[in-house]
């Protein structure tokens, strides 16, 4: 269910939770298509290795290595600035 509207004039962060199954990703891709806007996502770094890594990147994904401190907030800010 979508509640409200996205402001396509400026970037925003959408937090989706709880992540309970692998179906969440598929539902997210369907939701992105329904919204008709460019949406990037973060995913665990293991998704971005061969053979499927190229696909997740092409879909707008960026890897996150959750095993170590990586200053994720600053990394997301850089992603906003690149777009």
Biopython code that builds the backbone (N, CA, C, O; Angstrom):
import numpy as np
from Bio.PDB.StructureBuilder import StructureBuilder

atoms = [
    (1, "UNK", "N", (0.838, -1.177, 0.000)),
    (1, "UNK", "CA", (0.000, 0.000, 0.000)),
    (1, "UNK", "C", (0.882, 1.239, 0.000)),
    (1, "UNK", "O", (1.836, 1.326, 0.772)),
    (2, "UNK", "N", (0.568, 2.183, -0.854)),
    (2, "UNK", "CA", (1.268, 3.460, -0.883)),
    (2, "UNK", "C", (0.403, 4.490, -0.192)),
    (2, "UNK", "O", (-0.804, 4.567, -0.417)),
    (3, "UNK", "N", (1.039, 5.276, 0.647)),
    (3, "UNK", "CA", (0.329, 6.342, 1.339)),
    (3, "UNK", "C", (1.052, 7.648, 1.057)),
    (3, "UNK", "O", (2.192, 7.826, 1.488)),
    (4, "UNK", "N", (0.415, 8.560, 0.345)),
    (4, "UNK", "CA", (1.043, 9.829, 0.006)),
    (4, "UNK", "C", (1.636, 9.802, -1.379)),
    (4, "UNK", "O", (1.390, 8.885, -2.162)),
    (5, "UNK", "N", (2.431, 10.833, -1.677)),
    (5, "UNK", "CA", (3.049, 10.951, -2.992)),
    (5, "UNK", "C", (4.518, 11.294, -2.834)),
    (5, "UNK", "O", (4.933, 11.897, -1.845)),
    (6, "UNK", "N", (5.297, 10.896, -3.833)),
    (6, "UNK", "CA", (6.704, 11.264, -3.857)),
    (6, "UNK", "C", (6.860, 12.630, -4.507)),
    (6, "UNK", "O", (6.160, 12.953, -5.467)),
    (7, "UNK", "N", (7.770, 13.419, -3.984)),
    (7, "UNK", "CA", (8.125, 14.699, -4.587)),
    (7, "UNK", "C", (9.289, 14.445, -5.533)),
    (7, "UNK", "O", (10.429, 14.298, -5.093)),
    (8, "UNK", "N", (9.010, 14.395, -6.820)),
    (8, "UNK", "CA", (10.044, 14.059, -7.804)),
    (8, "UNK", "C", (11.002, 15.205, -8.092)),
    (8, "UNK", "O", (11.887, 15.061, -8.935)),
    (9, "UNK", "N", (10.849, 16.351, -7.410)),
    (9, "UNK", "CA", (11.736, 17.477, -7.666)),
    (9, "UNK", "C", (13.003, 17.422, -6.835)),
    (9, "UNK", "O", (13.957, 18.143, -7.125)),
    (10, "UNK", "N", (13.037, 16.586, -5.811)),
    (10, "UNK", "CA", (14.243, 16.476, -4.991)),
    (10, "UNK", "C", (14.391, 15.049, -4.477)),
    (10, "UNK", "O", (13.398, 14.340, -4.314)),
    (11, "UNK", "N", (15.629, 14.626, -4.220)),
    (11, "UNK", "CA", (15.846, 13.251, -3.748)),
    (11, "UNK", "C", (15.309, 13.053, -2.329)),
    (11, "UNK", "O", (15.202, 13.995, -1.544)),
    (12, "UNK", "N", (14.984, 11.822, -2.035)),
    (12, "UNK", "CA", (14.520, 11.490, -0.689)),
    (12, "UNK", "C", (14.993, 10.084, -0.343)),
    (12, "UNK", "O", (15.452, 9.336, -1.206)),
    (13, "UNK", "N", (14.874, 9.746, 0.915)),
    (13, "UNK", "CA", (15.212, 8.410, 1.392)),
    (13, "UNK", "C", (13.920, 7.742, 1.830)),
    (13, "UNK", "O", (13.137, 8.313, 2.589)),
    (14, "UNK", "N", (13.709, 6.532, 1.345)),
    (14, "UNK", "CA", (12.559, 5.738, 1.752)),
    (14, "UNK", "C", (13.096, 4.521, 2.484)),
    (14, "UNK", "O", (13.909, 3.767, 1.949)),
    (15, "UNK", "N", (12.641, 4.340, 3.695)),
    (15, "UNK", "CA", (13.084, 3.195, 4.485)),
    (15, "UNK", "C", (11.950, 2.178, 4.491)),
    (15, "UNK", "O", (10.816, 2.490, 4.853)),
    (16, "UNK", "N", (12.280, 0.957, 4.082)),
    (16, "UNK", "CA", (11.280, -0.097, 3.980)),
    (16, "UNK", "C", (11.630, -1.188, 4.978)),
    (16, "UNK", "O", (12.764, -1.666, 5.003)),
    (17, "UNK", "N", (10.697, -1.573, 5.773)),
    (17, "UNK", "CA", (10.946, -2.629, 6.740)),
    (17, "UNK", "C", (9.644, -3.201, 7.249)),
    (17, "UNK", "O", (8.596, -2.604, 7.001)),
    (18, "UNK", "N", (9.647, -4.287, 7.925)),
    (18, "UNK", "CA", (10.818, -5.122, 8.146)),
    (18, "UNK", "C", (11.094, -5.991, 6.920)),
    (18, "UNK", "O", (10.185, -6.346, 6.170)),
    (19, "UNK", "N", (12.340, -6.316, 6.743)),
    (19, "UNK", "CA", (12.746, -7.197, 5.655)),
    (19, "UNK", "C", (12.569, -8.628, 6.159)),
    (19, "UNK", "O", (13.364, -9.111, 6.966)),
    (20, "UNK", "N", (11.523, -9.302, 5.678)),
    (20, "UNK", "CA", (11.184, -10.608, 6.234)),
    (20, "UNK", "C", (11.450, -11.782, 5.293)),
    (20, "UNK", "O", (11.519, -12.929, 5.734)),
    (21, "UNK", "N", (11.598, -11.499, 4.004)),
    (21, "UNK", "CA", (11.852, -12.598, 3.071)),
    (21, "UNK", "C", (12.468, -12.044, 1.793)),
    (21, "UNK", "O", (12.562, -10.830, 1.613)),
    (22, "UNK", "N", (12.885, -12.941, 0.910)),
    (22, "UNK", "CA", (13.428, -12.517, -0.374)),
    (22, "UNK", "C", (12.344, -11.931, -1.282)),
    (22, "UNK", "O", (12.663, -11.255, -2.260)),
    (23, "UNK", "N", (11.081, -12.178, -0.978)),
    (23, "UNK", "CA", (9.985, -11.591, -1.744)),
    (23, "UNK", "C", (9.951, -10.069, -1.582)),
    (23, "UNK", "O", (9.424, -9.371, -2.449)),
    (24, "UNK", "N", (10.496, -9.557, -0.503)),
    (24, "UNK", "CA", (10.515, -8.106, -0.291)),
    (24, "UNK", "C", (11.197, -7.395, -1.455)),
    (24, "UNK", "O", (10.751, -6.328, -1.877)),
    (25, "UNK", "N", (12.263, -7.972, -1.970)),
    (25, "UNK", "CA", (12.974, -7.365, -3.094)),
    (25, "UNK", "C", (12.087, -7.332, -4.329)),
    (25, "UNK", "O", (12.002, -6.307, -5.006)),
    (26, "UNK", "N", (11.436, -8.429, -4.622)),
    (26, "UNK", "CA", (10.567, -8.503, -5.802)),
    (26, "UNK", "C", (9.415, -7.513, -5.672)),
    (26, "UNK", "O", (9.078, -6.823, -6.634)),
    (27, "UNK", "N", (8.817, -7.442, -4.500)),
    (27, "UNK", "CA", (7.733, -6.488, -4.267)),
    (27, "UNK", "C", (8.253, -5.058, -4.418)),
    (27, "UNK", "O", (7.554, -4.198, -4.952)),
    (28, "UNK", "N", (9.473, -4.801, -3.950)),
    (28, "UNK", "CA", (10.074, -3.480, -4.099)),
    (28, "UNK", "C", (10.277, -3.097, -5.551)),
    (28, "UNK", "O", (10.044, -1.948, -5.926)),
    (29, "UNK", "N", (10.710, -4.045, -6.376)),
    (29, "UNK", "CA", (10.900, -3.769, -7.802)),
    (29, "UNK", "C", (9.558, -3.485, -8.466)),
    (29, "UNK", "O", (9.462, -2.601, -9.318)),
    (30, "UNK", "N", (8.532, -4.219, -8.086)),
    (30, "UNK", "CA", (7.192, -3.964, -8.630)),
    (30, "UNK", "C", (6.703, -2.585, -8.195)),
    (30, "UNK", "O", (6.128, -1.846, -8.993)),
    (31, "UNK", "N", (6.931, -2.242, -6.928)),
    (31, "UNK", "CA", (6.519, -0.929, -6.418)),
    (31, "UNK", "C", (7.250, 0.182, -7.156)),
    (31, "UNK", "O", (6.647, 1.195, -7.507)),
    (32, "UNK", "N", (8.536, 0.002, -7.392)),
    (32, "UNK", "CA", (9.317, 1.002, -8.130)),
    (32, "UNK", "C", (8.722, 1.215, -9.510)),
    (32, "UNK", "O", (8.603, 2.351, -9.968)),
    (33, "UNK", "N", (8.355, 0.147, -10.163)),
    (33, "UNK", "CA", (7.745, 0.246, -11.484)),
    (33, "UNK", "C", (6.402, 0.978, -11.412)),
    (33, "UNK", "O", (6.098, 1.803, -12.273)),
    (34, "UNK", "N", (5.607, 0.680, -10.395)),
    (34, "UNK", "CA", (4.305, 1.328, -10.238)),
    (34, "UNK", "C", (4.446, 2.823, -9.984)),
    (34, "UNK", "O", (3.609, 3.608, -10.430)),
    (35, "UNK", "N", (5.496, 3.224, -9.272)),
    (35, "UNK", "CA", (5.715, 4.641, -8.996)),
    (35, "UNK", "C", (6.236, 5.381, -10.218)),
    (35, "UNK", "O", (6.075, 6.597, -10.321)),
    (36, "UNK", "N", (6.858, 4.664, -11.142)),
    (36, "UNK", "CA", (7.348, 5.269, -12.359)),
    (36, "UNK", "C", (8.459, 6.279, -12.147)),
    (36, "UNK", "O", (8.539, 7.273, -12.869)),
    (37, "UNK", "N", (9.312, 6.039, -11.170)),
    (37, "UNK", "CA", (10.402, 6.958, -10.899)),
    (37, "UNK", "C", (11.698, 6.179, -10.719)),
    (37, "UNK", "O", (11.680, 4.974, -10.468)),
    (38, "UNK", "N", (12.815, 6.873, -10.849)),
    (38, "UNK", "CA", (14.121, 6.235, -10.702)),
    (38, "UNK", "C", (14.402, 6.053, -9.215)),
    (38, "UNK", "O", (14.450, 7.027, -8.463)),
    (39, "UNK", "N", (14.585, 4.818, -8.799)),
    (39, "UNK", "CA", (14.829, 4.510, -7.388)),
    (39, "UNK", "C", (16.080, 3.649, -7.286)),
    (39, "UNK", "O", (16.214, 2.643, -7.982)),
    (40, "UNK", "N", (16.985, 4.052, -6.417)),
    (40, "UNK", "CA", (18.185, 3.276, -6.125)),
    (40, "UNK", "C", (17.960, 2.527, -4.817)),
    (40, "UNK", "O", (17.098, 2.903, -4.023)),
    (41, "UNK", "N", (18.730, 1.475, -4.595)),
    (41, "UNK", "CA", (18.597, 0.727, -3.356)),
    (41, "UNK", "C", (19.963, 0.263, -2.871)),
    (41, "UNK", "O", (20.918, 0.171, -3.642)),
    (42, "UNK", "N", (20.033, -0.024, -1.586)),
    (42, "UNK", "CA", (21.227, -0.599, -0.981)),
    (42, "UNK", "C", (20.971, -2.073, -0.751)),
    (42, "UNK", "O", (19.854, -2.467, -0.415)),
    (43, "UNK", "N", (21.990, -2.886, -0.927)),
    (43, "UNK", "CA", (21.860, -4.320, -0.696)),
    (43, "UNK", "C", (23.147, -4.883, -0.137)),
    (43, "UNK", "O", (24.219, -4.297, -0.290)),
    (44, "UNK", "N", (23.029, -6.029, 0.512)),
    (44, "UNK", "CA", (24.232, -6.639, 1.066)),
    (44, "UNK", "C", (25.226, -6.948, -0.048)),
    (44, "UNK", "O", (24.843, -7.334, -1.152)),
    (45, "UNK", "N", (26.491, -6.775, 0.256)),
    (45, "UNK", "CA", (27.531, -6.853, -0.776)),
    (45, "UNK", "C", (27.577, -8.206, -1.480)),
    (45, "UNK", "O", (28.033, -8.287, -2.620)),
    (46, "UNK", "N", (27.120, -9.254, -0.833)),
    (46, "UNK", "CA", (27.149, -10.578, -1.455)),
    (46, "UNK", "C", (26.280, -10.651, -2.710)),
    (46, "UNK", "O", (26.511, -11.501, -3.570)),
    (47, "UNK", "N", (25.284, -9.772, -2.822)),
    (47, "UNK", "CA", (24.423, -9.763, -4.007)),
    (47, "UNK", "C", (25.147, -9.237, -5.247)),
    (47, "UNK", "O", (24.714, -9.483, -6.373)),
    (48, "UNK", "N", (26.240, -8.518, -5.042)),
    (48, "UNK", "CA", (26.886, -7.800, -6.130)),
    (48, "UNK", "C", (28.121, -8.505, -6.677)),
    (48, "UNK", "O", (28.948, -7.886, -7.347)),
    (49, "UNK", "N", (28.244, -9.783, -6.397)),
    (49, "UNK", "CA", (29.341, -10.571, -6.952)),
    (49, "UNK", "C", (28.811, -11.390, -8.134)),
    (49, "UNK", "O", (27.602, -11.592, -8.251)),
    (50, "UNK", "N", (29.701, -11.860, -9.007)),
    (50, "UNK", "CA", (29.255, -12.663, -10.150)),
    (50, "UNK", "C", (28.508, -13.918, -9.666)),
    (50, "UNK", "O", (28.836, -14.450, -8.606)),
    (51, "UNK", "N", (27.552, -14.377, -10.392)),
    (51, "UNK", "CA", (27.186, -13.965, -11.743)),
    (51, "UNK", "C", (26.108, -12.878, -11.801)),
    (51, "UNK", "O", (25.825, -12.375, -12.888)),
    (52, "UNK", "N", (25.498, -12.500, -10.677)),
    (52, "UNK", "CA", (24.342, -11.597, -10.713)),
    (52, "UNK", "C", (24.650, -10.151, -10.352)),
    (52, "UNK", "O", (23.765, -9.299, -10.430)),
    (53, "UNK", "N", (25.873, -9.859, -9.963)),
    (53, "UNK", "CA", (26.216, -8.511, -9.518)),
    (53, "UNK", "C", (25.897, -7.430, -10.527)),
    (53, "UNK", "O", (25.391, -6.368, -10.164)),
    (54, "UNK", "N", (26.186, -7.687, -11.784)),
    (54, "UNK", "CA", (25.923, -6.698, -12.840)),
    (54, "UNK", "C", (24.439, -6.356, -12.903)),
    (54, "UNK", "O", (24.078, -5.204, -13.145)),
    (55, "UNK", "N", (23.573, -7.354, -12.686)),
    (55, "UNK", "CA", (22.128, -7.137, -12.772)),
    (55, "UNK", "C", (21.649, -6.207, -11.655)),
    (55, "UNK", "O", (20.880, -5.276, -11.897)),
    (56, "UNK", "N", (22.112, -6.468, -10.428)),
    (56, "UNK", "CA", (21.693, -5.624, -9.310)),
    (56, "UNK", "C", (22.198, -4.190, -9.479)),
    (56, "UNK", "O", (21.493, -3.244, -9.128)),
    (57, "UNK", "N", (23.393, -4.023, -10.005)),
    (57, "UNK", "CA", (23.914, -2.665, -10.275)),
    (57, "UNK", "C", (23.099, -1.992, -11.370)),
    (57, "UNK", "O", (22.780, -0.808, -11.263)),
    (58, "UNK", "N", (22.759, -2.727, -12.419)),
    (58, "UNK", "CA", (21.966, -2.168, -13.519)),
    (58, "UNK", "C", (20.573, -1.751, -13.046)),
    (58, "UNK", "O", (19.965, -0.844, -13.614)),
    (59, "UNK", "N", (20.078, -2.409, -12.014)),
    (59, "UNK", "CA", (18.760, -2.075, -11.467)),
    (59, "UNK", "C", (18.822, -0.896, -10.500)),
    (59, "UNK", "O", (17.798, -0.478, -9.960)),
    (60, "UNK", "N", (20.027, -0.359, -10.281)),
    (60, "UNK", "CA", (20.157, 0.796, -9.395)),
    (60, "UNK", "C", (20.676, 0.464, -8.013)),
    (60, "UNK", "O", (20.583, 1.285, -7.100)),
    (61, "UNK", "N", (21.218, -0.723, -7.846)),
    (61, "UNK", "CA", (21.701, -1.146, -6.542)),
    (61, "UNK", "C", (23.124, -0.716, -6.239)),
    (61, "UNK", "O", (23.947, -0.556, -7.140)),
    (62, "UNK", "N", (23.396, -0.532, -4.963)),
    (62, "UNK", "CA", (24.737, -0.241, -4.468)),
    (62, "UNK", "C", (25.023, -1.183, -3.304)),
    (62, "UNK", "O", (24.183, -1.351, -2.420)),
    (63, "UNK", "N", (26.217, -1.804, -3.301)),
    (63, "UNK", "CA", (26.526, -2.776, -2.250)),
    (63, "UNK", "C", (26.890, -2.130, -0.920)),
    (63, "UNK", "O", (27.476, -1.048, -0.873)),
    (64, "UNK", "N", (26.529, -2.817, 0.157)),
    (64, "UNK", "CA", (26.892, -2.416, 1.519)),
    (64, "UNK", "C", (27.556, -3.611, 2.192)),
    (64, "UNK", "O", (26.970, -4.691, 2.267)),
    (65, "UNK", "N", (28.774, -3.417, 2.679)),
    (65, "UNK", "CA", (29.475, -4.471, 3.419)),
    (65, "UNK", "C", (29.143, -4.299, 4.898)),
    (65, "UNK", "O", (29.682, -3.414, 5.562)),
    (66, "UNK", "N", (28.265, -5.137, 5.401)),
    (66, "UNK", "CA", (27.780, -5.004, 6.777)),
    (66, "UNK", "C", (28.736, -5.604, 7.804)),
    (66, "UNK", "O", (28.470, -5.536, 9.004)),
    (67, "UNK", "N", (29.847, -6.191, 7.349)),
    (67, "UNK", "CA", (30.796, -6.803, 8.278)),
    (67, "UNK", "C", (31.697, -5.779, 8.947)),
    (67, "UNK", "O", (32.356, -6.092, 9.938)),
    (68, "UNK", "N", (31.736, -4.564, 8.424)),
    (68, "UNK", "CA", (32.649, -3.567, 8.971)),
    (68, "UNK", "C", (32.003, -2.193, 8.966)),
    (68, "UNK", "O", (31.027, -1.951, 8.256)),
    (69, "UNK", "N", (32.561, -1.301, 9.767)),
    (69, "UNK", "CA", (32.114, 0.085, 9.787)),
    (69, "UNK", "C", (32.536, 0.732, 8.478)),
    (69, "UNK", "O", (33.710, 0.684, 8.111)),
    (70, "UNK", "N", (31.591, 1.336, 7.773)),
    (70, "UNK", "CA", (31.919, 1.903, 6.472)),
    (70, "UNK", "C", (31.337, 3.297, 6.262)),
    (70, "UNK", "O", (31.254, 3.764, 5.126)),
    (71, "UNK", "N", (30.934, 3.963, 7.337)),
    (71, "UNK", "CA", (30.404, 5.321, 7.247)),
    (71, "UNK", "C", (29.289, 5.377, 6.204)),
    (71, "UNK", "O", (29.362, 6.151, 5.249)),
    (72, "UNK", "N", (28.277, 4.567, 6.389)),
    (72, "UNK", "CA", (27.203, 4.387, 5.421)),
    (72, "UNK", "C", (26.459, 5.682, 5.109)),
    (72, "UNK", "O", (26.095, 5.919, 3.957)),
    (73, "UNK", "N", (26.231, 6.514, 6.106)),
    (73, "UNK", "CA", (25.490, 7.759, 5.872)),
    (73, "UNK", "C", (26.233, 8.631, 4.860)),
    (73, "UNK", "O", (25.624, 9.148, 3.923)),
    (74, "UNK", "N", (27.541, 8.798, 5.040)),
    (74, "UNK", "CA", (28.326, 9.590, 4.081)),
    (74, "UNK", "C", (28.318, 8.944, 2.693)),
    (74, "UNK", "O", (28.303, 9.640, 1.679)),
    (75, "UNK", "N", (28.327, 7.618, 2.657)),
    (75, "UNK", "CA", (28.264, 6.915, 1.380)),
    (75, "UNK", "C", (26.954, 7.168, 0.656)),
    (75, "UNK", "O", (26.943, 7.340, -0.563)),
    (76, "UNK", "N", (25.859, 7.193, 1.384)),
    (76, "UNK", "CA", (24.554, 7.469, 0.777)),
    (76, "UNK", "C", (24.495, 8.920, 0.293)),
    (76, "UNK", "O", (23.920, 9.196, -0.760)),
    (77, "UNK", "N", (25.078, 9.837, 1.044)),
    (77, "UNK", "CA", (25.144, 11.236, 0.604)),
    (77, "UNK", "C", (25.873, 11.324, -0.735)),
    (77, "UNK", "O", (25.445, 12.058, -1.626)),
    (78, "UNK", "N", (26.967, 10.583, -0.882)),
    (78, "UNK", "CA", (27.692, 10.571, -2.165)),
    (78, "UNK", "C", (26.832, 10.020, -3.287)),
    (78, "UNK", "O", (26.889, 10.517, -4.412)),
    (79, "UNK", "N", (26.035, 9.000, -2.997)),
    (79, "UNK", "CA", (25.137, 8.457, -4.010)),
    (79, "UNK", "C", (24.130, 9.513, -4.470)),
    (79, "UNK", "O", (23.837, 9.621, -5.661)),
    (80, "UNK", "N", (23.604, 10.291, -3.520)),
    (80, "UNK", "CA", (22.671, 11.362, -3.870)),
    (80, "UNK", "C", (23.358, 12.372, -4.784)),
    (80, "UNK", "O", (22.758, 12.833, -5.755)),
    (81, "UNK", "N", (24.587, 12.716, -4.489)),
    (81, "UNK", "CA", (25.302, 13.729, -5.250)),
    (81, "UNK", "C", (25.656, 13.245, -6.656)),
    (81, "UNK", "O", (25.788, 14.063, -7.566)),
    (82, "UNK", "N", (25.812, 11.943, -6.852)),
    (82, "UNK", "CA", (26.166, 11.391, -8.162)),
    (82, "UNK", "C", (24.981, 11.390, -9.119)),
    (82, "UNK", "O", (25.170, 11.442, -10.334)),
    (83, "UNK", "N", (23.796, 11.335, -8.603)),
    (83, "UNK", "CA", (22.607, 11.193, -9.449)),
    (83, "UNK", "C", (22.192, 12.480, -10.101)),
    (83, "UNK", "O", (21.208, 12.509, -10.840)),
]
sb = StructureBuilder()
sb.init_structure("model")
sb.init_model(0)
sb.init_chain("A")
sb.init_seg("    ")
for serial, (resi, resn, name, xyz) in enumerate(atoms, 1):
    if name == "N":
        sb.init_residue(resn, " ", resi, " ")
    sb.init_atom(name, np.array(xyz, "f"), 0.0, 1.0, " ", f" {name:<3s}", serial, name[0])
structure = sb.get_structure()
